[in-house]
Amino acid sequence: MKRFKDISVGSKLTLGFGLALLCTVTVGVFGVAQLRSLNKVTSEITGIWLPQVQIVDEMKRNLAEHQLYATLRMRTEDSQQMADIDKEMARESEEMLQDRRAYRRSAGSPAEQELFDQFVNLWTAYQDSLSSIIPLLDTAERTKAANEFEAVSLPTVAAAAQRLDGLLALTNQRSTAAAAMADRTYTIAQRLVWAAIAFAAVCLGVLVAWIRHNVSKPILAVSEAMHRLTRGEHRSTLVALRKDRRDEVGILFSAFSGYRASLERSIALARDAELERQNLAAAAANMPVGLCMFDAGRRLVFCNQAYADFYRLPEALTHPGSRWADLMRFRIAAGLYVGQDPDRYLEELSATIDRAERVVSLVELRDGRTIDLIHQPLPGGGWLATHHDVTDLRRSEARISHMARHDGLTDLPNRILFRERAEDALAEMARRDGKVAFLCLDLDHFKTVNDTLGHPVGDALLKEVAARLKQIVREDDTVARLGGDEFVIIQNGVDQPVDATTLAQLVIDALSAPYIADGHGVTVSASVGISIAPDDGTNADQLLKNGDMALYRAKAEGRRTYRFFEPDMDARMQARRFLELDLRDALGRQQFEIYYQPLLNLESGKVSCFEALLRWHHPTRGIVSPSEFISLAEEIGLIVPIGEWVIKQACLDAASWPEGIRVAVNLSPTQFRNARLLSTIVAALDASGLPANRLELEITETVLLANTQATLAMLQQIHLLGVHIAMDDFGTGYSSLSYLRSFPFDKIKIDQSFVKDAEDIDSSVAIIRAVTSLGNSLGMQTTAEGIETAEQLERVRKEGCTEAQGFLFSRPLPAREIPAMLERTRAVVAGDISEPAPETTGERKKERVSAGRLDKSASARA
Ligand SMILES: Nc1nc2c(ncn2[C@@H]2O[C@@H]3COP(=O)(O)O[C@H]4[C@@H](O)[C@H](n5cnc6c(=O)[nH]c(N)nc65)O[C@@H]4COP(=O)(O)O[C@H]3[C@H]2O)c(=O)[nH]1
């Protein structure tokens, strides 16, 4: 059901008026009824009672006059008078008759009727008495007549008059009652009218009050709120108003609320738009891009500060309305225009504006700046132009372009520019029917330098290498760095292969000279692989690949040298890749075995140690020498797990040997840098039960290259366990005697190349002597490697070596051959054997490769 407040104001007013009307009509109808009965009473009074009273009064007068005439008639004797009186009496009688008839027509109540009837009877009796008396007057019986008149007529008249009085009294009584009733009816009617007036007044009052409260006031409030809205006070406008009404006022409220909400939205939108406009204006004003807008009349609409600053415009020219032509003339006059013909320039610009086309152009200013100009025509005429100072950007682009094509460290061309230059060189070669040599080179042991001395030293070294290379090559040649220590030289105009070898040797010599890199003295050498176009290839990729293979060969064949590409190298590289795949599975397939070679203590004449030398039983190739796979294992990161296996297995084997015989295990630099090394050694000793002092670790000088605190700390920790540390291959690497002082080695192993040369080369003998004397003074054992003959043994013994190792005593053999090796060594010491042990089955001639623990080529001494 609808709530009252939800009924519309119109309906409420209609309802109110209806109710008021109903009440008023009811009261009015009642009042009219009262007035009607009043009218009836009044009619009765005037129409009935008053005439009756008049009739009765008339009858009373007629009766009295008739009685008077009758009395006179009794007394007169004059005949004339008698006749007149008779006439009058007849008239009176006639009038009486008329009155009686009139009265009878308006007969009243039964009591009145009865009285009237009594009166009529008495009148009739009176008339009758007179009728009998009057004739007596003319006779002598006048006295009798008089008596009779007094005795009968007069009392009858009196009685009749009495009846008339009674009748009059009754009539008066009824008319008085009717008057009283009329009076009452009038009072009621009057009260009803007043009540109706009062009710109408109250209704009107209530209506007015209601309208004031419920219509006028809200309308006023809405009007006031509208005024406040107009004044901008739109926040608290309708707080006092009821908003739950559903009538016209409610609709007005909600319309107002809707209007206010929409106004608020509009205001918010306008505020946002204004904020946006301000932001845009601020952005436009502060953006680093010069911005200007001209109208169709070529007058300035807007320009920002950057635009004014770009062209150093005076303030007067930056105001809206400034003419485009003035601005341009100012810019030309200020010397910012580069061309020769300013007028023509202006004409061209003007034509561009007329064409209303979007134009993007780069404008070079006389002061060196470059402006990126975008001219954008606007729909209504005019145009918007952005002026972007791209000077720095262009420089950056040039720099980025340089960086994209040059190596960041050395500033040499990188792979991208190398490829471009290679293509140019090959194209030129094709035109001139000449040759181009690709010299691929890298540094020998650069990785070791990097790993041990740190990257800053490595970087400094590479920079110096780049500088030296640039000095060597001709201007039209290209030196590029392809990554790491990988360089390539494109040598143009090669007539003969010797031109390439000359350059290669120059490179090797230049790069092998000592360096001071980041404060460290470093010596490296370089290897070079040469491929020559068009014989070895006609595109850069092929030539590079072939040059790399030649480089690999140069490194494999001793480093610090150069090699030309040969067609079969590809096949060898393939073989190496297969070897790598096999090596990855070798440990899991238990294809490794440790061979041992005895070391003889020259003072006691007994075997003091066996060196553990790893062998790989390859399923198809037979026994593979470590010189073939250790460097590969280093490269592919397998040396750590393989080395751990060797330490564990060697300790286990040695634990079963006679007391006092140690086992020596080779450690590659990579293994030594592994943090797990110490725990591996401890675990191997624990597992085998081998005393720590029966384990010897052989490290090369490269481990000590870095000579960092971490390296020395690791050595100390291993040494503290009781493990012996030997410096292996001494003399082949950097041969810095200072390394011997940096750590208390237990043993120095003099490389076998010195032993071999000792017979012919005095310097080798001198070196052996110097090392043994140094070892003696530092309390270190000195072991001569590679003893193959009794003479060599005698020589090293004479030079003071304390230990000897070589084929004379035994070749490296499996662990099960230990007793046989001990037997043979005793025979050698006793002088029963003076020839080197024969080569065993499957053992191949060892290749001297210079990587990892195999770094002991004779060439390294050079
Ligand atoms: N011509 C000649 N050679 C002799 C003579 N006496 C010993 N040799 C050879 O000289 C090498 C001595 O080992 P190395 O200098 O530590 O040189 C080792 C060592 O640096 C490395 N190597 C061997 N086993 C391992 C290993 O388990 N771990 C690591 N990291 N390197 C190993 O491989 C190198 C080569 O090992 P092998 O081929 O076994 O070669 C052995 C041995 O067979 C001799 O009188 N004449």
The ligand as an ORCA input file, in Angstrom:
! r2SCAN-3c Opt
* xyz 0 1
  N     109.515    -39.635    -22.385
  C     109.489    -39.939    -21.081
  N     108.360    -39.753    -20.391
  C     108.365    -40.088    -19.072
  C     109.471    -40.650    -18.455
  N     109.143    -40.906    -17.170
  C     107.878    -40.497    -16.993
  N     107.391    -40.015    -18.167
  C     106.046    -39.442    -18.463
  O     106.033    -38.170    -17.932
  C     104.748    -37.883    -17.413
  C     104.925    -37.513    -15.988
  O     103.826    -36.973    -15.488
  P     103.545    -35.461    -15.373
  O     104.777    -34.659    -15.661
  O     102.890    -35.149    -14.108
  O     102.576    -35.186    -16.570
  C     101.296    -35.801    -16.590
  C     100.318    -35.037    -15.868
  O     100.586    -33.691    -16.035
  C      99.070    -35.382    -16.606
  N      98.291    -36.325    -15.824
  C      98.405    -37.652    -15.754
  N      97.505    -38.131    -14.902
  C      96.821    -37.072    -14.413
  C      95.779    -36.902    -13.474
  O      95.255    -37.858    -12.877
  N      95.367    -35.659    -13.225
  C      95.922    -34.581    -13.859
  N      95.429    -33.385    -13.587
  N      96.895    -34.680    -14.722
  C      97.347    -35.930    -14.976
  O      99.383    -35.964    -17.808
  C     100.761    -35.844    -18.005
  C     101.232    -36.914    -18.850
  O     101.132    -38.087    -18.235
  P     101.760    -39.428    -18.878
  O     101.325    -39.406    -20.310
  O     101.380    -40.483    -18.029
  O     103.256    -39.089    -18.808
  C     103.936    -39.135    -17.601
  C     104.977    -40.196    -17.729
  O     104.564    -41.336    -18.448
  C     110.627    -40.842    -19.195
  O     111.659    -41.320    -18.733
  N     110.612    -40.492    -20.516
*
